[in-house]
Each structure stands twice: as structure tokens, then as C-alpha cells.
């Protein structure tokens, strides 16, 4: 497996870990009656700030993971794997791992800086495929 595909696989597993890190406290805080419902209305009890942040970090990773998956797919299908694209892929993954606790703890502006590093790594992979 190429380094880019390995980073993509691990990034996907990170999404699973993020789901658990969010879902377990959310179920405790708002109750399974709400979390298993259609969620047509707001919960009767609010989530803690930390749990809500974990939920937003989880959603944010879905958005970033889509772009990263496209970048890895383009690199793989075009056969343009290189040391540079491998470094970009691992940089994305490390940034995403660092982003979760930074967001959960409300570390501003560091979480935005960490997000930017991951986004830039994805962008550079796509640009590398076009050059």
C-alpha cells in the first residue's frame, strides 16, 4: 500500500474514533431517547461545550476527508505518488489528529492554524498532480 493510501485509511479510522469520542458523551448528556430519535426538535438538555465541539470537529473532518480522499484518488489513479505527496498525506493526517483535541479544548487560534495545515497539505497534493 502506498503512503498516501495508508494515510487515507488511518484518516478514515480517525473518523471512527471521533464518532465514538462524540457519540458516547452525547448519549450520556442528552440521553438515548433523543439520539435515537428523528431529531425533529432540539434536545431537552444541552450538551456540554466540549461534547458539542467534538461533534463539530467530527463534522469538520467529514468535509476535509472528502477533499483529502479526492487528492489521494487523483494521485493514485494518475500514478503520481512521490515523496512530496507522501509527506503531504502524512501532514494531513497529523494535522487532523492534532485538530481534534485542539478543537475540543477550544484552543484558539491554534485549531484554525492546525486546520489550515491539513487543508494546505491536501491542496498541495492536488496541485502536485496537475504539475
C-alpha positions in Angstrom: 0.0 0.0 0.0 1.3 3.5 -0.8 1.9 6.0 1.9 -1.0 8.1 0.6 -3.4 5.2 0.9 -2.1 4.3 4.3 -2.7 7.9 5.5 -6.2 7.8 4.0 -7.0 4.5 5.7 -5.8 5.9 9.0 -7.7 9.2 8.5 -10.8 7.1 8.0 -10.2 5.2 11.2 -9.7 8.6 12.9 -13.2 9.4 11.8 -14.5 6.3 13.6 -12.6 7.3 16.7 -14.0 10.8 16.5 -17.5 9.4 16.2 -17.1 7.4 19.4 -15.5 10.3 21.2 -18.5 12.4 20.3 -21.4 9.8 20.5 -20.6 8.4 23.9 -20.7 11.6 25.8 -23.6 12.9 23.7 -25.7 9.9 24.6 -24.9 10.4 28.3 -25.7 14.1 28.2 -28.8 14.3 26.1 -30.0 10.7 26.5 -30.5 7.9 24.1 -34.2 8.9 23.7 -33.0 11.9 21.8 -30.0 10.5 20.0 -32.1 7.6 18.6 -35.0 9.9 17.6 -35.5 11.6 14.3 -34.2 14.8 15.9 -37.0 16.9 14.7 -36.6 19.3 17.6 -33.7 20.5 19.8 -32.8 18.2 22.7 -34.4 19.0 26.1 -31.0 19.0 27.7 -28.0 20.8 26.2 -24.7 19.1 25.5 -21.6 20.4 27.3 -19.3 22.8 25.3 -16.7 20.1 25.0 -19.1 17.5 23.6 -20.6 20.0 21.2 -17.1 20.9 20.0 -16.3 17.2 19.5 -19.4 16.9 17.3 -18.3 19.9 15.2 -14.8 18.5 14.9 -16.3 15.2 13.7 -18.4 17.0 11.1 -15.5 19.1 10.0 -13.4 16.0 9.4 -16.1 14.6 7.0 -15.6 17.8 5.0 -11.8 17.6 5.0 -11.8 13.9 4.4 -13.8 14.3 1.2 -11.2 16.6 -0.3 -8.3 14.5 1.0 -9.9 11.4 -0.5 -10.1 13.1 -3.9 -6.5 14.2 -3.6 -5.3 10.7 -2.8 -7.5 9.2 -5.5 -6.1 11.6 -8.1 -2.5 10.9 -7.1 -3.2 7.1 -7.0 -5.0 6.9 -10.3 -2.5 9.1 -12.1 0.4 7.2 -10.7 2.0 10.4 -9.4 2.9 9.2 -6.0 6.1 10.8 -4.8 7.9 11.6 -1.6 6.3 15.0 -1.7 2.7 13.6 -1.9 3.5 11.1 0.8 4.7 14.0 3.1 1.5 15.9 2.3 -0.6 12.9 3.1 1.1 12.3 6.5 1.0 16.0 7.2 -2.8 16.0 6.6 -3.2 13.0 9.0 -1.1 14.5 11.7 -2.9 17.8 11.4 -6.3 16.1 11.7 -5.2 14.1 14.8 -3.9 17.3 16.4 -7.1 19.2 15.4 -9.5 17.1 17.5 -8.1 17.9 20.9 -7.3 21.5 19.9 -11.0 21.9 18.9 -12.3 20.0 22.0 -10.3 22.2 24.3 -11.2 25.4 22.4 -7.7 26.4 21.6 -7.9 29.5 19.5 -6.3 30.4 17.1 -4.3 27.1 17.2 -7.2 24.9 16.0 -7.6 27.2 12.9 -3.9 27.1 12.3 -3.9 23.3 12.5 -6.9 23.1 10.2 -5.1 25.3 7.7 -2.0 23.0 7.7 -4.2 20.0 6.8 -6.1 21.9 4.2 -2.8 23.2 2.6 -1.4 19.7 2.5 -4.5 18.5 0.6 -4.3 21.4 -1.8 -0.6 20.8 -2.4 -1.3 17.2 -3.3 -3.9 18.3 -5.9 -1.5 20.9 -7.3 1.3 18.3 -7.5 -1.0 16.1 -9.6 -1.5 18.9 -12.1 2.2 19.8 -12.5 
